């Protein structure tokens, strides 16, 4: 037996061991606690990374199970760690990965960003996931892969069907992020003054779908849109559009992420003690007595609180 054949056989054995370990952990009795979920997720990504080929049996099963555990919708999953994000980004950027896996990695990064109330980043990842779906070649669409199921341990589904479901989910989430009405509710201004609603609603919609100057769709721009390097919240299709927008008003309202002024409308992110306020719209009232903090008015509650500067994030500029 050649050394390459021996190595391949060892790789196959190792992969099968990892898949079995992942399946056993996921199906273990009483294994609904976070520690068991974490172990199962780690085994699933380890199996995904150790697979002898990109389309190895059960590779999609392990990877999709891993991704689903990180969504943490309704508290049913686990909190994504920096290592999880790194693993997903590695797969998303790997040109050798099938587009099915790349779009799933991007979709998962989008869902993680949603959990963290980072809507701009979530929208960007959703769009990239949609782009990856268009890159799936016909021969891959016709493949059958094993997927998790509540009715049985493993069922087989066509890749094309999986992609249709993913595209529906991407469309649904982008609609929520790009809708002014849904943005009002998401940021807690549905009970605020009508004037505030009208002035702010459009600025709460995530950017990146079109040029903020001429309105050209991102899909019409070769290489995609680029962001303002200062505020990182405005998007343009060309330097000419960026320069025009700068002269027409962006210069006056463009603020760096850490630059905060009294009267600014901002959102909260990363609060630990009052998580219900994450993503809620606030208005900066004054510097707090403690350095590095600000007094902000929580508009939907008519309440003023003190928050650290790093928990405050700008909404999109008026221009």
N, C-alpha and C positions, 0 to 999 in steps of 0.2 A: 504494500500500500504506500502511495506517495505521501510525502509530508503534508502537501496541500490537502489531500483527501482526509488525512488524519485530523488536521486542524479543523476542517469543515465538519467532520463528525463530532468533534469535541464541542464546537460552537452550537451544533444542533442539540446536543445533549444538554448543554448549559441553558440554552433558550427554553427547551421543554421543561426543565426543572423550574425555571423562573415563572413560566406560564402556570404551571401546576401550583406553585407557591402562591401566586396572585389569586388564582381561583379559590384555593382553600381558605385564604385569609378573608376574601370577600364573602364567602358562604359560611364562615364560622359562626357558631351559635353564640348569641349574645354579643355579636360583633358590631353593634351599632354605635359604640362609643367613639369619641374623636380619635383616641389612640389607635383603635383597630382600623378606622377609616384611613388614618395617616399611613399605617403600615401597608394597607392594601394599595393605596395610591403609589407608595414608593416601590412596591413590588411590580405594579403595572407599568410604571415608566421604565423600571430597570429591564423588564422583559421587552418593552418596545425598543429600547436602545440596543439590546443584545441580540435582536433578531438577525438570523443569518442572511435574510433578504428583506427588501422593503415590503414585499407582499407575502411574507411568511404567514402560514396558518396561525390564526389567533392574534396576529399583531394588531390588527384594527380593533379587535375586541378589547385588548389590553389598553391600547391608547385611548379609545373612546371612553372606556371606564375611568381611566385616569382623569381625563378632561372633565367628565361629568362630575367627578367628586370635588373639583375645584370651583364649580359655579357657585356653590353655597347658597342656592336660592332657598329662601325660607329657613335658613339655618340647617339645611339637611346635608350640607357638604362640609368641607374643611377650609380653613383659611389658607390661601395660596402664599407660599414663602418665596423669598428671592430666588431660591434654587428651582422652584417650580416655574417661575417666570423665565428663568434662564434656559431651562430645558425646552419650554414651549418656543421661545425665540430661536433657539438653535434649529428646531425642526422647521419653523416657519421660514427661515432663511436658507435652508439647505436645498439647493437646486436639484439634488439627486432624489429628494423625497417626492413621492407621488403627490399631485395637487390635492388629492383627497385629504392627506395627512396635513399638508401645509394650511389648507383652509380651516381644518379643525383646530390647529394650533392657534391660528389668528382669531378664530371665533372664541376660543377659550380665553385668550388674552383680553378680548373685548368684554367678555362676561366678568372677568376679574376686575377690569377697570370700572365696570358698572357697579360692582360691589363696593368699590372704593370711592364711588361718586365722582370719578374722573371721566366726565362725559365726552370731552373733546377727544381724549385718547381712545375711549370706547368706540366712538363713531369712526375714527380713523382705522381701527382694527377691523371693525365690521365691513368697511368699504374694501379693505385689502383682502378680507376673506371672500367677499363677493367677486373680486377680481380673480382670485385663485380658482374659483369654481369655473370660470370661463376658460381656464387653461387645462381642464381635465380632458384628456384625449379619449376618443370614442372607445378604444379597446378597454380602457380602465372603467368607463361608465358601465360597461356590460359585465364587469366582474361581480362575483358574489362573495360577500365577506360575512364573517361571524360577528354578531352584535349582542350586547347585553339585552336581556328580556326579563320581565317580571313573571312571565308564564313558564319559562324554562331557562336553564343555565345559558344555553346558546341557541340562537336562531340565525338563519342565513338570509341576508337581504342584499338586493342589488345596489351597487354603488350609485347608480343613477337616482334611485329612490332616496338614498341618504342625502344626496346633493340637493334634491328638490326640497326636502325638509329643511336643510340648512339655509337654503336661499330664502325660504318663507320666513325663517326666524330672523335672518339678517334684515330683510325688508321690514318686518314688524318692528324690530328694535330701532332701525334708522328712522322709521316714521315717528316713533315716540320721541327720538332725540331731535328731529328736525321740525317738529310741529310746535308752533308758538303756543297753542292752547295747552298742549301737554306739558310744555316747558313751564308755564305758569304754575300748574299743579305740582310739578316735580320740585320746583324751587320754593314752594310755599307762599306764593303771592296771590292765590285765588281769593283770599279774604281782604286783600289790600285795596287801597284807593284806586279808582278806575283810571285816573291819570297815570299812576305808576304802572298799571297793567299795560297801557298803550305805549308808554315810553320805553319800557323795559322788555316786553315780551319778545321782540325780534332779537334783542341782544342776548337772550337766554338760549336761543337756538344754536346748536353747535355749528361751527364753521367747517369748511373743507369740502363741501359738496359743489361749490361753485366759486368763481372769482368774485371777491367782494367789490370789485370796481366795475367790471363789464358784465358780470353774471354768466360767463362761459362755464359750462359744465366740466367738472374735472376729467370726465372720460373723453372730452374733446381735446384735451391738452396733452401733447406728447411729453411723457415724463411726469405728468401730474402737476398739481398746484404746489406752490411753495409758500411758507409762512413768513410773516414779518419777524425778523430776527430779534426785535426788541420785546414786543408784547406776546409774540407767539400765538396770537389769537385771530389774526387777520390773514386771509389767503388770497394769492394772486396768480394769474396765469402768465404774467410777463413783467419784466422790470418797468415797462412803460405804464402798465396799469398801476403798479405799486407807486411809482413816482406821481402819477396823476392823483391817486387817492391821498397820498401824503400832503400834497398841496391843497387839496379840497377839504382837509380837516383831520386826517389821521394824525398829523403832526401834533395837534393839540391834545388829543385824547389817548395817545399811545403811551402806555406805562409798562415798565419792566415788572416781572412777576412779584418782586419784593418791594416795589414802590407803591406806597399807600398814602392817600390824601383824604382829608376830612370831606365827607359828602359822597365818597365813592360807593357805588353799589358793588357788593362782592358776595361770594358764597363761602360757606364753611365746609371744611373737609378734614377728616382725621380726628374729630373730637372723640374722646374716650368716655368722658363722664356724662355727656349729653348727646348720645349718638343720634337721637331723634332730630337733632338740629343739623346734622350733616346734609349738605346740598341746599339748605334753606337760604333764601336771599336775605342779606342784611345791608344796612347802610352805616358807614363809618361815622361815628359821632365825635370822638376826640381821642388823643393818646391816653392810655391808662396810666395810673400812678406808677405802676411797675414797668420797668424798662422792657421793651420788646413786646408790649401788649397794647391792644386798642379796645376802647369802648365802642360797641356796635349795637345798633338797634335791630332787633329781630322783628321784621315788619309784620309777619303773620301773627305775632304774639303780643305786640306792643310792649316789648320787654327789652331792656338794655343789659348786656352782659359784657364781660371782659374776656378777650380771647388772645392767644399768642399770634404774632404776625404770620408765622408759618402755617397757620390754620386758615388764613384768609386768601381767597383766590379771586382774581378779577373775572368779571363777565366780559363778553366781547365788547370792544369799543363801539361808540356811537357811529364812528366813521372808519 
